[in-house]
Amino acid sequence: MILYFDVFTSAFYNTWNWTIKSILFQVPWHLNYFWGLIIISLLVWGLEILFPWRKQQGVFRKDFWLDAFYMFFNFFLFSLAINGVYNVTQALLEKVGINNTSLSLVDLSAWSFGLQLFVFFIVLDFLQWITHIFLHKIPFLWKFHQVHHSVKEMGFAAHFRYHWMENILYKPLKTLGVMLLGGFEPEHAYIVHFFAISIGHLNHANLKWSWGPLKYILNNPVMHLYHHAYELPKGTFGVNFGISLSLWDYLFKTHHVPEASGSIRLGFPKDEEIPDNFVGQFLHGFKSKMRK
């Protein structure tokens, strides 16, 4: 027990120290996720201001500051705790013989760096797509995911408005991807990391971009807006589940983009019962069922 406590506290302090060093520019630039997030956010926000899709929407849209707080909470503050739990779980798995190579389905070590990164990105995005479907389809998980879908005006920072429980669901996926792909060097995953942040910000941005023919491969703001639509196609529990790639939705027929006016209502039935503050949303999902 003392050993696992040491693992937890070590992960906590390492994450804290790394975050402080990142703020002070004391880590390699390509691993500086703190300033990387800020730069990407400012760039996408600037595009929203210059080329707004919904022109009636303010620069500081509804819940702008709440979502800005979520960006730093989910990306940094909550990591202090989840990384400790994650490292303890990893230590427990290693004790029963499950490590980074025991689940490998293919060895990528002889492949080129570019091909390794590409395969890792595809596998990780597919795993996230499946998890996203579960968040909508399984009632217990949907209760947590409702926080993300309580957004009423879309903007880049809405990307990170999600319940802390989603961190627990998504965080292990990158490690699972590494474990399935033997020989992949996880330190190079920062490229996928920054690309995913950029696409995620753009997907939620107030921008009318659909990437032309690439819309069948890359997720985009027009497509993702319909993922947040209040009214869904009859008989579905959701559409457009893509994270970075729209490819999976087109392959498995879960895509839906009927028009591109950007004027649709966002949310879900009875979303007015979702608390409008961080503390209330933090606790949401653990209370009794929402009133019928």
Backbone bond lengths (Angstrom), bond angles and torsions (degrees), N, CA, C in turn:
res aa  C-N    CA-C-N  psi(-1)  N-CA   C-N-CA  omega(-1)  CA-C   N-CA-C  phi
1 M - - - 1.462 - - 1.537 111.27 -
2 I 1.337 115.94 -42.22 1.469 120.05 178.82 1.525 110.28 -62.58
3 L 1.343 116.56 -38.53 1.460 121.32 179.18 1.529 110.75 -59.35
4 Y 1.343 117.51 -45.34 1.454 121.17 -177.80 1.526 111.04 -70.69
5 F 1.329 116.50 -31.98 1.462 119.59 174.72 1.522 110.37 -63.82
6 D 1.324 115.68 -40.36 1.469 120.78 177.73 1.527 110.60 -64.53
7 V 1.333 116.69 -38.78 1.468 120.94 178.06 1.525 109.68 -62.44
8 F 1.332 115.67 -44.20 1.472 120.57 -179.21 1.524 111.03 -63.70
9 T 1.346 116.58 -50.68 1.468 119.94 -176.80 1.528 111.37 -65.46
10 S 1.333 116.31 -35.53 1.460 119.77 178.23 1.527 110.81 -63.40
11 A 1.339 116.09 -44.15 1.462 120.14 178.51 1.528 110.65 -63.81
12 F 1.339 116.34 -40.03 1.470 121.12 179.52 1.522 110.65 -60.39
13 Y 1.331 116.87 -51.29 1.460 120.43 -176.93 1.532 111.96 -69.58
14 N 1.316 116.82 -35.05 1.470 119.40 177.57 1.525 111.12 -64.51
15 T 1.335 115.61 -42.29 1.467 119.83 178.64 1.525 110.30 -66.02
16 W 1.337 117.01 -42.51 1.459 121.28 178.44 1.530 110.97 -61.62
17 N 1.305 116.85 -47.73 1.467 120.55 -179.26 1.521 111.47 -63.87
18 W 1.335 116.06 -39.08 1.467 119.38 179.82 1.532 110.53 -65.66
19 T 1.324 116.61 -39.13 1.463 120.28 179.14 1.525 110.72 -64.86
20 I 1.328 116.96 -44.64 1.468 120.48 178.61 1.529 110.34 -62.40
21 K 1.318 116.57 -43.75 1.465 119.96 178.52 1.528 111.14 -63.37
22 S 1.336 116.62 -35.66 1.464 120.06 178.16 1.523 110.54 -64.17
23 I 1.322 116.62 -44.36 1.469 120.80 179.35 1.519 110.47 -60.76
24 L 1.332 116.56 -35.57 1.471 122.00 -177.30 1.528 112.79 -91.48
25 F 1.340 116.68 11.64 1.472 122.41 178.87 1.529 112.32 59.62
26 Q 1.319 116.74 38.29 1.463 121.10 -178.98 1.531 113.07 -106.91
27 V 1.332 116.52 17.20 1.465 121.22 175.55 1.524 107.80 -124.99
28 P 1.329 119.10 159.55 1.467 120.38 178.01 1.524 111.23 -54.21
29 W 1.320 116.89 140.81 1.463 120.83 -173.63 1.520 112.24 -57.16
30 H 1.338 116.97 -36.84 1.459 119.09 -175.99 1.528 112.67 -75.41
31 L 1.328 117.32 -9.56 1.465 121.65 176.96 1.530 112.10 -110.47
32 N 1.341 115.57 7.50 1.458 119.58 -177.85 1.534 109.27 -86.97
33 Y 1.333 115.08 84.21 1.459 120.65 -176.28 1.529 112.29 -69.71
34 F 1.328 117.15 -26.38 1.465 120.13 -179.66 1.527 110.49 -64.21
35 W 1.326 116.29 -58.20 1.460 119.16 -178.57 1.524 111.62 -74.08
36 G 1.324 116.79 -26.24 1.461 119.86 174.70 1.518 110.74 -61.52
37 L 1.341 116.24 -44.00 1.464 120.87 178.13 1.522 110.78 -62.88
38 I 1.322 116.86 -43.01 1.466 120.29 -179.11 1.531 110.97 -64.49
39 I 1.324 117.06 -45.01 1.469 120.30 -178.83 1.525 110.96 -63.36
40 I 1.335 116.96 -46.59 1.474 120.51 179.14 1.525 109.85 -61.31
41 S 1.340 116.78 -42.15 1.462 120.84 -179.15 1.528 111.39 -62.82
42 L 1.329 116.68 -45.13 1.467 120.13 -179.61 1.520 111.24 -64.86
43 L 1.325 117.06 -39.02 1.466 120.38 179.53 1.530 111.33 -64.38
44 V 1.331 116.68 -46.68 1.468 119.80 -178.92 1.525 110.52 -69.33
45 W 1.332 117.33 -38.77 1.466 120.62 176.21 1.530 110.02 -61.10
46 G 1.318 116.24 -40.96 1.464 119.79 177.76 1.520 111.91 -60.95
47 L 1.327 116.99 -39.57 1.466 120.74 176.66 1.528 110.82 -64.78
48 E 1.334 116.31 -38.81 1.468 120.13 177.16 1.530 110.71 -60.44
49 I 1.318 116.10 -42.19 1.465 120.95 -178.05 1.527 110.81 -68.34
50 L 1.334 116.41 -40.36 1.466 120.96 -177.45 1.526 112.83 -77.66
51 F 1.330 117.18 -36.36 1.460 120.77 -173.92 1.537 111.12 -131.38
52 P 1.329 117.78 60.36 1.469 119.54 -176.23 1.527 111.94 -68.26
53 W 1.314 115.53 135.53 1.463 121.34 175.57 1.530 110.05 -76.20
54 R 1.329 115.58 -52.54 1.464 121.03 177.21 1.529 107.42 -98.44
55 K 1.325 115.30 94.70 1.461 121.02 -170.67 1.527 113.29 -67.43
56 Q 1.324 117.52 -20.46 1.459 120.28 178.51 1.525 111.77 -77.55
57 Q 1.317 116.74 -11.32 1.463 121.35 -178.20 1.525 109.84 -81.09
58 G 1.310 116.91 132.91 1.456 120.77 -176.35 1.522 113.03 -71.84
59 V 1.316 116.22 159.15 1.462 121.25 175.62 1.523 109.45 -59.97
60 F 1.339 114.96 -43.07 1.465 120.55 172.47 1.531 106.51 -100.17
61 R 1.310 114.76 82.79 1.470 121.15 -174.17 1.530 110.42 -67.84
62 K 1.315 115.10 176.41 1.459 121.48 178.52 1.525 110.07 -57.26
63 D 1.316 117.50 129.29 1.471 125.02 178.60 1.525 113.56 66.12
64 F 1.330 117.12 23.75 1.467 120.45 179.85 1.525 111.12 -56.81
65 W 1.342 116.57 -48.56 1.468 119.84 -174.83 1.524 111.73 -73.05
66 L 1.326 116.85 -32.01 1.467 119.68 174.80 1.525 109.73 -61.67
67 D 1.326 116.94 -45.49 1.463 120.38 -179.50 1.523 111.84 -69.20
68 A 1.332 116.71 -33.93 1.461 119.79 176.19 1.531 110.01 -62.71
69 F 1.333 116.45 -40.16 1.465 119.43 176.60 1.519 110.60 -64.10
70 Y 1.332 117.07 -41.82 1.458 121.13 178.94 1.535 111.09 -57.03
71 M 1.327 116.57 -37.30 1.464 119.49 -179.46 1.516 111.15 -55.73
72 F 1.317 115.86 -47.02 1.466 119.65 -176.79 1.524 111.71 -80.41
73 F 1.328 116.66 -31.96 1.471 118.39 178.09 1.521 110.52 -66.40
74 N 1.331 117.39 -53.63 1.464 120.31 -176.19 1.524 112.77 -70.10
75 F 1.320 115.78 -30.17 1.463 118.87 -175.14 1.525 112.89 -86.90
76 F 1.326 117.03 -30.02 1.461 119.18 -174.66 1.534 113.50 -126.03
77 L 1.322 117.72 -56.44 1.463 120.07 -173.01 1.524 111.96 -62.37
78 F 1.330 116.79 -47.12 1.458 118.53 -178.43 1.521 111.59 -68.87
79 S 1.327 116.98 -24.90 1.468 120.88 178.77 1.524 111.84 -61.40
80 L 1.340 116.25 -27.74 1.462 119.32 179.17 1.522 110.68 -58.30
81 A 1.325 116.08 -39.87 1.468 120.10 -179.29 1.520 111.48 -84.91
82 I 1.327 116.86 -46.30 1.467 119.71 -172.38 1.519 111.87 -66.72
83 N 1.343 117.64 -32.97 1.457 119.04 178.92 1.524 111.41 -66.29
84 G 1.331 116.08 -35.04 1.462 119.42 176.28 1.513 111.53 -65.52
85 V 1.337 116.49 -47.11 1.466 121.01 178.03 1.517 110.39 -61.52
86 Y 1.321 115.79 -41.70 1.461 121.45 -179.30 1.533 110.95 -62.40
87 N 1.318 117.94 -44.41 1.464 120.86 -179.89 1.525 112.22 -66.63
88 V 1.329 116.52 -36.35 1.464 119.84 176.43 1.523 109.77 -65.11
89 T 1.326 117.12 -43.88 1.471 121.39 178.18 1.527 110.64 -60.14
90 Q 1.323 116.10 -41.82 1.456 120.81 179.03 1.525 110.67 -63.03
91 A 1.322 116.71 -40.11 1.467 120.65 178.44 1.524 111.02 -65.26
92 L 1.324 117.46 -38.99 1.461 121.64 178.38 1.527 111.20 -66.36
93 L 1.329 116.41 -39.78 1.461 120.22 178.45 1.522 111.31 -65.52
94 E 1.320 115.95 -40.34 1.464 119.65 178.89 1.526 111.43 -63.51
95 K 1.320 115.39 -28.91 1.459 119.56 179.62 1.529 111.72 -67.55
96 V 1.352 116.79 -26.39 1.469 120.20 178.37 1.530 111.50 -102.90
97 G 1.335 116.12 14.17 1.461 120.30 172.60 1.510 116.47 92.61
98 I 1.338 117.37 10.04 1.468 120.32 178.32 1.521 108.27 -102.33
99 N 1.337 116.18 114.81 1.460 120.63 -179.96 1.520 110.22 -132.34
100 N 1.319 116.73 -168.14 1.467 121.20 -174.54 1.523 114.14 -66.36
101 T 1.322 117.93 -14.14 1.468 119.69 -178.31 1.524 113.40 -115.00
102 S 1.327 118.03 -13.36 1.463 120.22 -173.52 1.524 113.40 -69.00
103 L 1.343 117.99 -23.42 1.466 121.02 -178.71 1.524 113.19 -104.07
104 S 1.331 117.52 8.69 1.459 121.21 -175.04 1.530 111.89 -60.62
105 L 1.334 114.72 130.33 1.457 120.65 176.01 1.517 111.56 -97.53
106 V 1.330 115.92 -24.24 1.465 120.94 -179.01 1.523 108.07 -152.45
107 D 1.313 116.29 146.71 1.466 121.57 179.31 1.527 109.00 -99.95
108 L 1.325 115.93 116.20 1.469 120.85 -177.99 1.520 113.32 -95.30
109 S 1.311 117.50 0.68 1.466 120.39 -170.96 1.519 113.32 -58.96
110 A 1.331 117.83 -29.91 1.462 120.81 -178.29 1.525 112.28 -89.02
111 W 1.321 116.96 -5.60 1.454 121.06 -178.83 1.526 110.34 -82.35
112 S 1.323 116.39 160.15 1.458 120.79 177.35 1.526 109.68 -67.41
113 F 1.337 115.95 155.59 1.461 121.10 -178.60 1.526 111.00 -57.53
114 G 1.326 116.71 -45.24 1.460 121.11 -178.86 1.515 112.46 -60.09
115 L 1.334 116.76 -42.02 1.461 120.99 -179.38 1.521 110.65 -69.57
116 Q 1.323 117.27 -39.21 1.467 120.94 176.03 1.531 110.43 -57.83
117 L 1.324 115.42 -47.82 1.458 120.60 -177.34 1.533 110.73 -64.23
118 F 1.325 115.95 -41.02 1.461 120.70 -179.42 1.531 110.97 -63.05
119 V 1.328 116.52 -46.55 1.469 120.67 -179.54 1.524 110.34 -64.52
120 F 1.336 117.10 -41.55 1.460 120.85 177.99 1.522 110.46 -59.82
121 F 1.319 117.12 -44.94 1.458 121.77 -179.89 1.528 111.25 -61.11
122 I 1.330 117.21 -45.23 1.458 121.57 -178.55 1.529 110.37 -63.98
123 V 1.328 116.65 -46.96 1.471 120.60 -178.58 1.534 110.33 -63.30
124 L 1.341 116.39 -45.77 1.459 120.44 -178.61 1.520 111.03 -63.35
125 D 1.324 117.76 -43.16 1.454 120.60 -178.76 1.527 111.12 -65.17
126 F 1.328 117.25 -37.68 1.468 120.40 178.55 1.526 110.63 -66.04
127 L 1.332 117.38 -42.15 1.458 120.58 177.61 1.530 111.09 -62.14
128 Q 1.328 116.24 -38.54 1.464 120.09 178.39 1.523 111.15 -68.84
129 W 1.318 116.85 -36.95 1.463 121.28 177.99 1.528 110.48 -61.15
130 I 1.336 116.17 -45.53 1.464 120.75 178.36 1.528 110.45 -62.55
131 T 1.336 116.56 -44.61 1.458 120.35 179.17 1.515 111.12 -61.34
132 H 1.324 116.63 -39.36 1.463 121.12 179.23 1.533 110.76 -62.12
133 I 1.310 117.05 -39.12 1.463 120.59 176.69 1.524 110.34 -62.70
134 F 1.342 116.37 -42.79 1.467 120.26 178.01 1.529 111.21 -60.35
135 L 1.345 116.71 -37.42 1.462 120.97 179.60 1.528 111.67 -60.81
136 H 1.321 116.31 -29.13 1.460 120.88 179.11 1.525 112.32 -90.94
137 K 1.297 117.10 -34.41 1.462 121.22 -171.50 1.529 113.95 -85.61
138 I 1.332 117.51 -33.73 1.466 121.52 -177.43 1.535 108.75 -92.82
139 P 1.336 117.96 117.48 1.467 121.22 -174.34 1.527 114.37 -52.56
140 F 1.322 118.26 -42.41 1.465 121.05 -179.60 1.528 111.15 -60.42
141 L 1.335 117.25 -42.40 1.459 120.97 -179.93 1.525 111.30 -75.12
142 W 1.325 116.52 -33.74 1.461 119.90 179.26 1.525 111.48 -61.53
143 K 1.325 117.22 -32.82 1.456 120.26 178.40 1.530 111.51 -57.20
144 F 1.322 116.40 -38.10 1.464 120.44 178.49 1.536 110.78 -76.33
145 H 1.322 115.58 -39.96 1.465 119.98 -176.43 1.528 111.56 -70.36
146 Q 1.327 117.17 -16.90 1.458 120.51 177.57 1.523 112.22 -58.24
147 V 1.317 116.50 -30.75 1.467 120.00 179.37 1.524 110.05 -58.66
148 H 1.318 117.09 -43.97 1.473 120.35 178.65 1.528 110.70 -64.91
149 H 1.313 116.55 -38.03 1.464 120.15 -177.06 1.522 113.14 -84.38
150 S 1.326 117.44 4.97 1.462 120.08 174.54 1.524 111.89 -82.18
151 V 1.327 117.18 -2.83 1.466 122.08 177.56 1.530 109.27 -61.42
152 K 1.324 116.56 130.58 1.460 121.38 -179.34 1.521 113.46 -106.99
153 E 1.320 116.81 -22.56 1.454 121.90 174.04 1.525 107.26 -133.18
154 M 1.323 115.69 122.49 1.461 119.94 -173.87 1.523 111.72 -80.50
155 G 1.319 114.24 137.93 1.452 121.93 175.09 1.517 107.92 -158.05
156 F 1.327 117.02 166.65 1.461 120.99 -171.96 1.526 113.34 -52.17
157 A 1.353 117.34 -40.62 1.467 120.43 -174.20 1.529 112.47 -71.43
158 A 1.332 117.79 -15.68 1.471 120.82 176.16 1.525 110.84 -62.68
159 H 1.308 116.08 -19.21 1.466 122.11 176.07 1.523 111.46 -52.20
160 F 1.329 116.79 -38.10 1.464 120.30 -174.71 1.529 113.44 -105.64
161 R 1.336 117.50 10.54 1.464 117.70 171.76 1.537 107.73 -83.46
162 Y 1.287 115.39 94.55 1.459 119.87 174.97 1.523 109.42 -149.61
163 H 1.309 115.20 155.23 1.461 122.58 -177.38 1.522 110.10 -64.14
164 W 1.322 116.69 144.20 1.474 120.78 -178.08 1.523 112.26 -60.06
165 M 1.338 117.98 -24.22 1.464 119.79 178.01 1.525 111.86 -63.92
166 E 1.326 116.77 -25.72 1.461 119.37 178.57 1.522 110.89 -67.72
167 N 1.323 116.87 -29.49 1.467 119.80 173.95 1.520 110.87 -59.48
168 I 1.328 115.25 -40.32 1.461 120.23 -178.44 1.525 110.50 -68.14
169 L 1.338 117.05 -31.13 1.456 120.54 179.57 1.523 111.73 -79.51
170 Y 1.327 116.91 -42.71 1.463 120.73 -174.30 1.530 113.71 -85.38
171 K 1.327 116.74 -30.73 1.465 120.40 -174.05 1.530 113.22 -54.99
172 P 1.341 118.53 -43.91 1.469 118.55 -177.97 1.526 114.24 -71.92
173 L 1.338 117.55 -11.70 1.463 118.92 -174.00 1.526 112.50 -64.52
174 K 1.331 116.06 -39.47 1.462 118.98 179.28 1.519 110.51 -62.42
175 T 1.339 115.60 -41.10 1.463 119.24 178.04 1.514 111.21 -66.77
176 L 1.340 116.57 -40.06 1.471 119.29 177.28 1.520 110.28 -60.99
177 G 1.336 116.30 -40.92 1.460 119.43 177.79 1.518 111.96 -60.46
178 V 1.330 115.99 -41.89 1.465 120.80 177.82 1.526 110.48 -64.88
179 M 1.338 116.71 -40.31 1.463 120.87 -178.55 1.528 111.86 -67.58
180 L 1.327 116.53 -34.35 1.468 120.13 178.76 1.516 111.65 -74.24
181 L 1.340 115.85 -27.88 1.462 120.67 -176.75 1.522 109.43 -109.15
182 G 1.303 117.13 86.15 1.452 121.81 -178.98 1.517 111.89 -62.64
183 G 1.323 115.90 139.77 1.461 120.24 177.61 1.506 114.04 93.89
184 F 1.346 117.29 -8.19 1.459 119.31 178.68 1.520 109.89 -79.18
185 E 1.332 116.36 135.54 1.455 121.60 -179.47 1.521 109.61 -91.33
186 P 1.342 118.75 105.05 1.467 121.38 -174.28 1.517 114.83 -62.37
187 E 1.349 117.87 -19.24 1.462 118.29 -179.89 1.527 112.08 -67.05
188 H 1.337 116.35 -17.19 1.464 119.86 177.94 1.529 112.12 -86.33
189 A 1.324 117.85 -1.52 1.460 121.21 -175.86 1.527 112.45 -69.31
190 Y 1.342 117.86 -8.79 1.457 119.61 180.00 1.528 111.03 -60.82
191 I 1.331 117.35 -28.09 1.471 120.47 178.86 1.523 109.63 -64.93
192 V 1.340 116.48 -47.24 1.460 121.47 176.81 1.523 109.76 -63.10
193 H 1.325 115.60 -39.23 1.464 122.28 -177.82 1.526 111.25 -58.87
194 F 1.318 117.74 -52.13 1.458 121.08 -177.92 1.531 111.44 -69.33
195 F 1.325 116.67 -34.98 1.465 119.95 176.87 1.524 109.95 -63.66
196 A 1.339 117.13 -43.87 1.463 121.50 -179.13 1.523 111.42 -64.34
197 I 1.342 117.63 -39.22 1.469 120.46 177.37 1.526 109.99 -62.83
198 S 1.322 116.60 -44.97 1.466 121.07 -178.74 1.527 111.22 -61.45
199 I 1.331 116.92 -47.28 1.466 120.54 -179.93 1.530 109.96 -65.62
200 G 1.334 117.26 -42.23 1.465 120.74 179.42 1.517 112.17 -61.76
201 H 1.328 117.17 -43.27 1.471 121.17 176.80 1.527 110.62 -61.27
202 L 1.323 116.28 -46.27 1.462 120.39 -179.28 1.527 111.59 -64.38
203 N 1.333 116.93 -37.66 1.466 120.37 -179.73 1.525 111.80 -60.44
204 H 1.324 116.39 -33.26 1.454 120.49 -177.80 1.532 112.54 -96.40
205 A 1.305 117.05 -4.22 1.463 121.09 -174.25 1.527 112.25 -73.60
206 N 1.313 114.49 158.70 1.463 121.75 175.61 1.528 109.11 -82.67
207 L 1.323 115.38 62.80 1.460 122.68 -176.82 1.521 109.25 -134.03
208 K 1.312 116.65 138.58 1.468 120.97 178.61 1.527 109.13 -96.15
209 W 1.317 115.38 71.30 1.457 121.87 178.44 1.518 108.97 -114.35
210 S 1.325 115.99 136.08 1.468 118.65 177.08 1.531 111.85 -132.10
211 W 1.337 117.35 2.64 1.472 123.56 174.60 1.527 114.29 68.31
212 G 1.332 119.23 12.68 1.465 119.90 178.78 1.524 111.37 61.30
213 P 1.341 117.81 -135.24 1.474 120.32 179.86 1.526 113.36 -61.61
214 L 1.340 116.92 -21.89 1.468 119.95 -179.78 1.530 112.55 -73.34
215 K 1.344 116.54 -5.08 1.469 119.23 179.55 1.526 111.53 -62.52
216 Y 1.322 117.51 -20.98 1.467 120.93 178.81 1.529 111.91 -80.31
217 I 1.321 115.46 -6.02 1.464 120.67 179.45 1.522 110.82 -117.17
218 L 1.343 116.47 -49.37 1.464 121.08 -176.25 1.521 111.95 -98.55
219 N 1.305 116.55 136.69 1.453 121.06 172.48 1.524 108.67 -64.08
220 N 1.326 117.58 158.15 1.456 120.60 -174.74 1.522 110.63 -155.53
221 P 1.355 117.76 164.76 1.468 121.12 -175.72 1.522 113.93 -60.19
222 V 1.330 117.63 -37.85 1.465 120.34 -179.09 1.519 110.13 -65.50
223 M 1.311 116.22 -46.67 1.463 120.68 -179.50 1.527 111.36 -66.45
224 H 1.323 116.21 -43.19 1.462 118.83 -174.62 1.524 111.98 -72.32
225 L 1.330 117.63 -25.55 1.459 119.29 177.51 1.526 110.00 -58.22
226 Y 1.332 116.72 -38.18 1.463 120.04 -179.64 1.526 111.96 -73.74
227 H 1.319 117.35 -17.83 1.463 119.02 171.93 1.522 109.76 -66.91
228 H 1.343 116.59 -29.99 1.463 122.26 -178.47 1.535 112.20 -95.50
229 A 1.320 117.59 7.94 1.466 120.43 -176.71 1.521 111.99 -64.71
230 Y 1.326 115.76 141.44 1.470 122.04 177.85 1.529 109.86 -66.38
231 E 1.309 116.07 -43.24 1.460 121.22 -179.73 1.526 109.44 -100.47
232 L 1.319 116.25 118.76 1.460 122.46 -179.78 1.514 110.29 -100.94
233 P 1.335 117.35 157.23 1.464 119.30 175.30 1.528 110.76 -54.95
234 K 1.304 116.19 140.27 1.461 121.55 -177.15 1.520 111.16 -56.67
235 G 1.326 115.65 134.43 1.458 120.93 176.55 1.518 114.72 85.69
236 T 1.348 117.59 5.92 1.462 120.45 179.57 1.530 110.12 -113.00
237 F 1.319 115.96 160.28 1.470 121.19 173.66 1.524 110.32 -109.00
238 G 1.325 115.72 8.74 1.452 121.34 179.55 1.513 111.10 156.20
239 V 1.331 116.50 164.81 1.459 122.54 177.86 1.526 108.64 -141.79
240 N 1.318 115.90 164.57 1.469 121.76 172.67 1.531 112.05 52.71
241 F 1.314 115.90 63.89 1.469 121.41 -175.74 1.530 113.24 -84.86
242 G 1.320 117.97 -1.10 1.453 121.68 -175.26 1.519 113.36 -55.58
243 I 1.327 116.16 143.66 1.466 122.40 175.75 1.533 108.13 -93.15
244 S 1.304 117.37 -78.02 1.468 120.16 173.54 1.523 111.27 -97.53
245 L 1.325 116.27 -31.43 1.462 121.12 -177.01 1.526 111.54 -107.25
246 S 1.323 115.86 136.43 1.469 121.32 171.77 1.524 110.19 -88.54
247 L 1.310 116.11 -9.76 1.464 122.96 -174.82 1.525 112.30 -50.88
248 W 1.325 117.08 -44.82 1.465 120.65 -175.89 1.524 111.19 -64.68
249 D 1.326 117.29 -37.02 1.462 119.93 179.93 1.524 111.33 -67.11
250 Y 1.312 116.69 -38.19 1.461 119.48 178.07 1.537 111.11 -71.91
251 L 1.317 116.55 -36.83 1.471 119.70 179.66 1.525 111.79 -68.16
252 F 1.351 116.41 -39.60 1.461 120.14 -174.33 1.535 112.58 -105.29
253 K 1.334 116.13 16.33 1.467 122.62 171.80 1.540 113.34 59.88
254 T 1.315 116.73 39.69 1.464 119.85 175.25 1.533 110.60 -110.86
255 H 1.334 116.69 16.59 1.463 120.53 -179.49 1.538 110.18 -88.12
256 H 1.322 115.17 152.84 1.470 120.60 179.44 1.519 108.66 -163.28
257 V 1.340 116.33 107.05 1.466 121.61 176.43 1.531 106.95 -138.71
258 P 1.333 117.69 83.92 1.467 120.40 -174.66 1.522 114.88 -73.11
259 E 1.338 117.57 -28.27 1.467 121.61 178.97 1.525 108.65 -162.15
260 A 1.325 117.04 178.95 1.466 119.10 -173.33 1.520 112.59 -136.81
261 S 1.341 116.76 40.12 1.463 119.49 179.19 1.522 111.88 -77.08
262 G 1.343 115.97 -26.87 1.468 120.11 -178.54 1.509 113.62 77.36
263 S 1.325 117.35 10.01 1.468 120.60 -173.29 1.526 113.63 -101.64
264 I 1.309 117.96 11.00 1.464 120.59 -175.76 1.527 111.81 -73.68
265 R 1.321 115.37 157.09 1.462 121.48 176.32 1.517 109.56 -77.91
266 L 1.319 116.62 138.42 1.462 121.35 -179.02 1.526 110.38 -107.09
267 G 1.328 115.34 156.66 1.457 120.68 177.41 1.514 111.77 117.72
268 F 1.321 116.50 -149.92 1.464 121.88 -179.66 1.523 107.95 -159.34
269 P 1.324 118.60 160.55 1.466 120.68 -178.62 1.528 112.47 -54.89
270 K 1.321 115.50 133.18 1.466 124.29 -179.87 1.533 112.94 68.30
271 D 1.343 116.66 22.39 1.467 118.59 178.42 1.525 112.18 -68.59
272 E 1.339 117.09 -12.52 1.462 119.64 176.74 1.529 111.49 -66.54
273 E 1.338 116.87 -14.34 1.456 120.42 178.83 1.532 112.58 -85.53
274 I 1.328 116.64 -5.24 1.468 120.06 174.78 1.525 108.30 -76.11
275 P 1.319 119.05 129.45 1.474 120.52 178.15 1.528 110.98 -55.43
276 D 1.320 116.51 146.93 1.471 120.12 -178.67 1.516 112.63 -97.95
277 N 1.341 116.42 15.00 1.457 119.95 179.69 1.530 109.78 -129.83
278 F 1.312 116.56 162.68 1.460 121.32 -173.81 1.521 112.32 -63.80
279 V 1.327 117.69 -45.00 1.468 120.14 -177.07 1.521 110.67 -61.50
280 G 1.327 116.24 -45.44 1.456 120.00 179.12 1.514 111.72 -62.27
281 Q 1.325 117.06 -40.68 1.460 121.05 178.95 1.525 111.18 -70.73
282 F 1.315 117.11 -32.11 1.464 122.05 177.73 1.531 110.26 -60.61
283 L 1.327 116.77 -37.78 1.458 121.97 -177.57 1.525 112.66 -89.90
284 H 1.313 116.59 -11.38 1.463 120.33 -175.85 1.535 110.66 -62.95
285 G 1.316 114.67 140.34 1.468 119.93 179.77 1.501 113.22 104.90
286 F 1.348 116.39 -19.52 1.457 120.49 -179.99 1.529 111.65 -103.52
287 K 1.336 115.24 -9.40 1.451 119.41 179.54 1.529 109.56 -86.28
288 S 1.321 115.95 179.17 1.452 120.68 179.45 1.517 110.26 -64.23
289 K 1.307 116.93 164.40 1.454 122.30 -177.29 1.519 111.27 -56.72
290 M 1.312 115.60 146.66 1.456 120.25 177.26 1.522 109.11 -61.02
291 R 1.321 115.84 145.65 1.461 120.36 -178.02 1.509 110.84 -61.04
292 K 1.318 115.88 142.40 1.464 121.19 177.81 1.537 109.28 -84.81
